[in-house]
Amino acid sequence: MIPQCIILLFNMHLKIAAGKPILEPRFKEHRFMRAIVLEESHGPDGLRVVDRPMPKPRRQEILIRVGATSLNYRDIEIVNGTYHTAFALPLVPLSDGVGEVIAVGEEVTRFRVGDRVCSTFWQRWVGGSFRMAEPSYQRGGPLDGLLAEYALLDEQAAVHAPRNLDDAEAATLPCAAVTAWHALVTEGAIKAGDTVLVQGTGGVSLFALQFARASGARVIVTSSDDCKIERAKELGAFAGINYRQNPEWAGAVLDLTDGRGVDHVIEVGGPQSFEQSLRATARRGQINVIGYLGGREGTINPLDIFRKQVQVRGIPVGSRESFEAMIRTIEINDLKPVIDRTFPWTDVAEALRYAESGSHFGKVTLLHQ
């Protein structure tokens, strides 16, 4: 009798020879998978669980079994129909996720069956400047996202997940973590002794706090919640300012820095907070514009930028090259993402409402397994 293992290897060899995808031995080919799509109307109630044909990897593609996903403010806006760009429906939401490779197409060289990978937000921005990013290749809109049981990824649009993180932790990285890293390290060239101001305690801000501390910088955090400020201090923040109690918080920042100001600002508030950020920045400092939680309307005096020679830049997440450099730092320093709450992936509507409330500290994640 021929041993079963030899038969299995022989069958797999036949599949490879025939140009078919290489599958993990325990993977059974299903005809359909479940996905959650935004169909005809916006809002969490517009999300529907549907059956879709099981995807099969083509040339240079990998098929992953999604293990976990995470929410970003962008996802909330897309689902609610308030994002600055309208995407065609139906759409599978969520750009950020992690999964196990269960099949690979022809000519795949970066991954093997069994690898655990994170998706990248920009599917075709491998490295270099933002000129290399293609707006039509973003996960979660306009391309389908990862809110499904399985997903296809181009092998160039994935990275090996950090070995020190579980699925929920690794799922938080593609947008929030890469944005913070790209702002402070790739573009900002942060160094020991710098001072960083982070606004709020959302995902980007807490990742920025952790990366700044790992770089030897000190961090000042602003929040409207004293309890969140104390939690940020436990993560290594040097000081905290309650902006609700102190609307002109730039003065408090200058006091904490002996009048010098900060070297880097993670600006997530938008025009309403930008004026304070500018006042709080040192000469030749940097303001990294991430979001607009405080609204989109406001006025900015460009002379204030000129007087301090402040560098202002928008941070559009980051490239795969930034992602991979960040992962090396996460592994070396054993950094752990801050997760506020985890939901089953089919409870995504509840998770979106919770994240939109703004009560969370860190990331909101979804488990798919």
C-alpha positions as CSV (number, residue, x, y, z in Angstrom):
1,M,0.0,0.0,0.0
2,I,1.3,3.4,-0.9
3,P,1.6,5.7,2.1
4,Q,-1.0,8.5,2.2
5,C,1.7,11.2,2.5
6,I,3.2,10.1,-0.8
7,I,-0.2,10.2,-2.5
8,L,-0.8,13.7,-1.2
9,L,2.6,15.0,-2.4
10,F,2.0,13.4,-5.8
11,N,-1.4,15.0,-6.2
12,M,0.0,18.4,-5.2
13,H,2.8,18.0,-7.8
14,L,0.2,17.3,-10.4
15,K,-1.6,20.5,-9.5
16,I,1.6,22.5,-9.7
17,A,2.4,21.0,-13.0
18,A,-1.1,21.8,-14.3
19,G,-0.6,25.5,-13.4
20,K,-3.3,25.3,-10.7
21,P,-3.0,27.2,-7.3
22,I,-1.0,25.5,-4.6
23,L,-3.3,24.8,-1.7
24,E,-2.6,23.9,1.9
25,P,-3.2,20.1,2.4
26,R,-6.1,20.7,4.9
27,F,-7.8,23.3,2.8
28,K,-11.0,22.2,1.1
29,E,-12.2,24.1,-1.9
30,H,-15.5,25.7,-1.1
31,R,-17.9,27.1,-3.8
32,F,-19.0,30.0,-1.7
33,M,-17.8,32.2,1.2
34,R,-19.5,34.8,3.3
35,A,-18.8,38.5,3.0
36,I,-20.4,41.6,4.5
37,V,-21.2,44.3,1.9
38,L,-22.5,47.8,1.9
39,E,-25.3,47.4,-0.6
40,E,-27.8,50.0,-1.7
41,S,-27.9,52.3,1.3
42,H,-25.3,53.8,3.6
43,G,-25.1,53.5,7.4
44,P,-24.4,50.4,9.6
45,D,-27.9,49.1,8.8
46,G,-27.0,49.0,5.1
47,L,-24.5,46.2,5.7
48,R,-25.6,42.7,4.6
49,V,-24.1,39.3,4.9
50,V,-24.0,37.7,1.5
51,D,-22.6,34.6,-0.2
52,R,-20.0,35.2,-2.8
53,P,-18.1,32.8,-5.1
54,M,-15.0,31.5,-3.5
55,P,-12.1,33.4,-5.0
56,K,-9.2,31.6,-6.6
57,P,-5.7,33.1,-6.8
58,R,-4.4,34.0,-10.2
59,R,-0.9,34.8,-11.3
60,Q,1.1,36.5,-8.4
61,E,-2.0,36.5,-6.1
62,I,-2.4,34.9,-2.7
63,L,-5.6,33.7,-1.0
64,I,-5.9,34.3,2.7
65,R,-8.3,33.1,5.3
66,V,-9.1,36.3,7.2
67,G,-8.3,36.1,10.9
68,A,-9.1,39.6,12.1
69,T,-9.8,43.1,10.8
70,S,-9.8,46.5,12.5
71,L,-11.8,49.8,12.1
72,N,-10.5,53.2,11.1
73,Y,-12.3,56.5,11.0
74,R,-12.2,56.3,7.2
75,D,-14.2,53.0,7.3
76,I,-16.9,54.7,9.5
77,E,-17.2,57.6,6.9
78,I,-17.4,55.2,4.0
79,V,-20.1,53.2,5.6
80,N,-22.0,56.3,6.6
81,G,-21.6,57.9,3.1
82,T,-19.8,60.9,4.4
83,Y,-16.3,60.2,3.1
84,H,-14.9,62.8,0.7
85,T,-14.9,60.3,-2.1
86,A,-18.0,58.3,-3.1
87,F,-17.4,54.7,-4.1
88,A,-19.6,52.4,-6.2
89,L,-21.8,50.0,-4.3
90,P,-21.9,47.1,-3.4
91,L,-18.6,47.4,-1.5
92,V,-16.9,45.1,1.0
93,P,-15.6,47.6,3.6
94,L,-12.5,47.7,5.8
95,S,-8.9,48.1,4.6
96,D,-7.1,46.6,7.5
97,G,-6.7,42.9,8.2
98,V,-4.5,39.9,8.8
99,G,-4.9,36.3,7.6
100,E,-3.3,33.0,6.8
101,V,-2.2,32.2,3.3
102,I,-4.1,29.1,2.2
103,A,-3.4,29.2,-1.6
104,V,-1.0,30.9,-3.9
105,G,-1.2,31.5,-7.6
106,E,1.5,31.0,-10.3
107,E,4.8,32.8,-9.9
108,V,4.2,33.8,-6.3
109,T,7.7,34.2,-4.6
110,R,7.1,36.4,-1.6
111,F,4.8,34.0,0.4
112,R,4.1,30.4,1.0
113,V,1.0,28.5,2.2
114,G,0.8,28.8,6.0
115,D,2.4,32.3,6.2
116,R,0.5,34.9,8.2
117,V,0.2,38.2,6.4
118,C,-1.2,41.8,6.7
119,S,-2.8,43.6,3.8
120,T,-1.4,46.9,2.8
121,F,-3.7,49.9,2.4
122,W,-2.1,51.1,-0.9
123,Q,-2.0,48.1,-3.1
124,R,0.5,49.5,-5.5
125,W,2.7,51.8,-3.4
126,V,5.7,49.5,-2.7
127,G,8.2,52.3,-1.9
128,G,9.4,55.7,-2.8
129,S,7.4,58.9,-2.7
130,F,3.6,59.3,-2.7
131,R,3.9,59.8,-6.5
132,M,4.0,56.0,-6.7
133,A,0.6,55.5,-5.0
134,E,-2.4,54.9,-7.2
135,P,-5.7,56.2,-5.8
136,S,-7.8,53.5,-7.6
137,Y,-5.9,50.8,-5.7
138,Q,-7.0,51.3,-2.1
139,R,-8.5,48.5,0.0
140,G,-12.0,49.1,1.5
141,G,-12.8,51.6,-1.3
142,P,-12.7,51.6,-4.2
143,L,-11.4,48.0,-4.0
144,D,-13.3,45.5,-1.9
145,G,-11.9,45.3,1.6
146,L,-11.4,42.4,4.0
147,L,-14.7,42.1,5.8
148,A,-15.1,38.5,4.6
149,E,-14.1,35.0,5.3
150,Y,-11.5,34.9,2.6
151,A,-9.7,37.6,0.5
152,L,-7.4,37.8,-2.5
153,L,-4.3,39.9,-2.3
154,D,-1.6,40.7,-4.8
155,E,1.6,39.3,-3.3
156,Q,3.1,42.8,-3.7
157,A,0.3,44.2,-1.5
158,A,1.0,42.2,1.6
159,V,3.6,41.9,4.3
160,H,4.6,39.2,6.8
161,A,2.7,39.8,10.1
162,P,4.8,40.5,13.1
163,R,5.7,37.3,14.9
164,N,5.1,38.9,18.4
165,L,1.5,39.9,17.7
166,D,-1.7,37.9,17.6
167,D,-4.3,38.3,14.9
168,A,-6.3,41.1,16.5
169,E,-3.1,43.0,17.3
170,A,-1.7,42.6,13.8
171,A,-5.0,43.7,12.2
172,T,-4.5,47.2,13.6
173,L,-1.4,47.9,11.7
174,P,-2.0,48.7,8.0
175,C,-3.5,52.2,8.4
176,A,-3.1,53.6,11.9
177,A,0.3,52.3,12.7
178,V,1.8,52.9,9.2
179,T,0.4,56.4,9.3
180,A,2.1,57.2,12.6
181,W,5.4,55.5,11.5
182,H,5.4,57.3,8.1
183,A,4.8,60.7,9.8
184,L,7.4,60.4,12.5
185,V,10.1,58.1,11.0
186,T,9.9,57.9,7.2
187,E,9.1,61.5,6.7
188,G,9.8,63.1,10.1
189,A,13.2,61.5,10.8
190,I,12.5,61.6,14.5
191,K,15.5,61.4,16.8
192,A,16.2,60.9,20.5
193,G,15.5,64.1,22.4
194,D,12.7,65.3,20.2
195,T,9.4,66.3,21.6
196,V,6.2,65.0,20.0
197,L,2.6,66.3,20.5
198,V,-0.1,63.8,19.8
199,Q,-3.8,64.8,19.7
200,G,-6.3,62.4,21.3
201,T,-6.0,58.7,22.1
202,G,-7.2,57.1,18.9
203,G,-5.2,54.5,17.0
204,V,-2.8,56.8,15.1
205,S,-2.0,58.9,18.2
206,L,-1.3,55.9,20.4
207,F,0.9,54.3,17.8
208,A,2.7,57.6,17.5
209,L,3.2,57.7,21.2
210,Q,4.8,54.2,21.2
211,F,7.0,54.9,18.2
212,A,8.2,58.2,19.6
213,R,9.1,56.6,22.9
214,A,10.9,53.8,21.1
215,S,12.9,56.5,19.3
216,G,13.9,58.2,22.6
217,A,11.6,61.1,22.2
218,R,9.2,62.5,24.8
219,V,5.5,62.8,24.2
220,I,2.8,65.3,25.2
221,V,-0.8,64.1,24.7
222,T,-4.0,66.2,24.5
223,S,-7.4,64.8,25.3
224,S,-10.8,65.8,26.6
225,D,-10.7,63.0,29.1
226,D,-8.5,63.0,32.2
227,C,-8.7,59.2,32.6
228,K,-7.4,58.8,29.0
229,I,-4.6,61.2,29.7
230,E,-3.6,59.1,32.7
231,R,-3.7,55.9,30.6
232,A,-1.5,57.6,28.0
233,K,1.0,58.5,30.7
234,E,1.1,54.8,31.7
235,L,2.1,54.1,28.1
236,G,5.0,56.6,28.4
237,A,3.6,60.1,27.7
238,F,5.6,62.8,29.5
239,A,2.6,65.0,30.1
240,G,-1.1,65.5,29.2
241,I,-3.3,68.5,28.6
242,N,-7.1,68.5,28.7
243,Y,-8.1,70.6,25.8
244,R,-11.7,70.9,26.9
245,Q,-10.6,72.5,30.2
246,N,-7.9,74.5,28.4
247,P,-9.1,75.5,24.9
248,E,-5.9,77.6,24.3
249,W,-3.7,74.5,25.0
250,A,-0.8,75.8,22.9
251,G,0.2,77.9,25.9
252,A,0.4,74.9,28.1
253,V,2.6,73.1,25.6
254,L,5.0,76.0,25.5
255,D,5.1,76.0,29.3
256,L,6.0,72.3,29.3
257,T,8.8,72.9,26.8
258,D,10.2,76.0,28.4
259,G,8.9,78.1,25.6
260,R,10.6,76.2,22.8
261,G,7.6,74.2,21.4
262,V,7.4,70.7,20.0
263,D,9.4,69.2,17.1
264,H,6.5,67.0,15.8
265,V,2.7,67.3,15.9
266,I,0.3,64.5,15.0
267,E,-2.6,66.7,13.9
268,V,-5.8,64.8,13.8
269,G,-8.3,67.6,14.7
270,G,-8.4,69.5,11.4
271,P,-8.6,73.3,10.9
272,Q,-10.1,73.9,14.3
273,S,-7.0,72.6,16.1
274,F,-4.4,73.5,13.5
275,E,-4.0,77.1,14.8
276,Q,-3.1,75.7,18.3
277,S,-0.8,73.2,16.8
278,L,1.1,75.9,14.9
279,R,1.5,78.0,18.1
280,A,2.7,74.9,19.9
281,T,5.4,74.0,17.3
282,A,9.0,74.9,17.6
283,R,10.8,76.8,14.9
284,R,11.5,74.5,12.0
285,G,9.1,72.0,13.6
286,Q,6.8,69.6,11.7
287,I,3.1,69.3,11.6
288,N,1.7,66.0,10.2
289,V,-1.9,66.4,9.1
290,I,-3.7,63.1,9.6
291,G,-7.4,63.8,9.9
292,Y,-10.2,66.2,10.5
293,L,-12.1,65.0,13.6
294,G,-12.8,68.6,14.6
295,G,-14.4,69.5,11.3
296,R,-13.3,70.6,7.8
297,E,-14.0,74.4,8.1
298,G,-11.5,76.9,9.4
299,T,-9.0,79.6,8.5
300,I,-5.2,79.3,8.6
301,N,-2.8,82.3,8.4
302,P,0.1,81.2,6.1
303,L,2.2,84.0,7.6
304,D,2.3,82.0,10.9
305,I,3.8,79.1,9.0
306,F,6.3,81.4,7.3
307,R,7.4,83.0,10.6
308,K,8.3,79.7,12.2
309,Q,9.4,78.0,9.0
310,V,7.2,75.1,10.0
311,Q,7.0,72.1,7.7
312,V,3.4,71.0,7.1
313,R,2.7,67.7,5.4
314,G,-0.3,65.5,4.7
315,I,0.3,61.9,5.7
316,P,-1.5,59.5,3.3
317,V,-0.8,56.3,5.4
318,G,2.5,55.0,3.9
319,S,4.2,52.6,1.5
320,R,4.9,48.9,1.9
321,E,8.5,49.8,2.5
322,S,7.5,51.9,5.5
323,F,5.2,49.1,6.7
324,E,8.1,46.5,6.7
325,A,10.5,48.8,8.4
326,M,7.9,49.4,11.1
327,I,7.3,45.7,11.6
328,R,11.0,45.2,12.3
329,T,10.8,47.8,15.0
330,I,7.6,46.3,16.5
331,E,9.3,42.9,16.7
332,I,12.7,44.2,18.1
333,N,11.0,46.3,20.8
334,D,8.1,43.9,21.4
335,L,5.6,46.7,21.0
336,K,1.9,45.8,21.5
337,P,-0.9,47.8,19.8
338,V,-3.5,49.2,22.2
339,I,-6.9,47.5,21.6
340,D,-9.9,48.9,23.3
341,R,-12.5,46.2,22.4
342,T,-12.9,43.2,20.1
343,F,-16.2,42.2,18.4
344,P,-17.1,39.1,16.3
345,W,-16.8,40.2,12.7
346,T,-20.5,39.7,12.0
347,D,-21.3,42.3,14.7
348,V,-19.6,44.9,12.6
349,A,-22.6,47.3,12.8
350,E,-22.3,47.4,16.5
351,A,-18.6,47.8,16.3
352,L,-18.9,50.8,13.9
353,R,-21.4,52.5,16.2
354,Y,-19.1,52.0,19.2
355,A,-16.1,53.4,17.4
356,E,-18.1,56.3,16.1
357,S,-19.0,57.2,19.7
358,G,-15.4,58.2,20.4
359,S,-15.3,56.5,23.8
360,H,-12.7,54.0,22.9
361,F,-9.0,54.2,23.9
362,G,-7.0,52.7,21.0
363,K,-8.3,50.4,18.3
364,V,-11.5,48.5,17.8
365,T,-11.0,45.1,16.1
366,L,-13.1,42.2,14.7
367,L,-12.3,38.5,15.0
368,H,-13.2,36.4,12.0
369,Q,-12.3,32.9,13.3
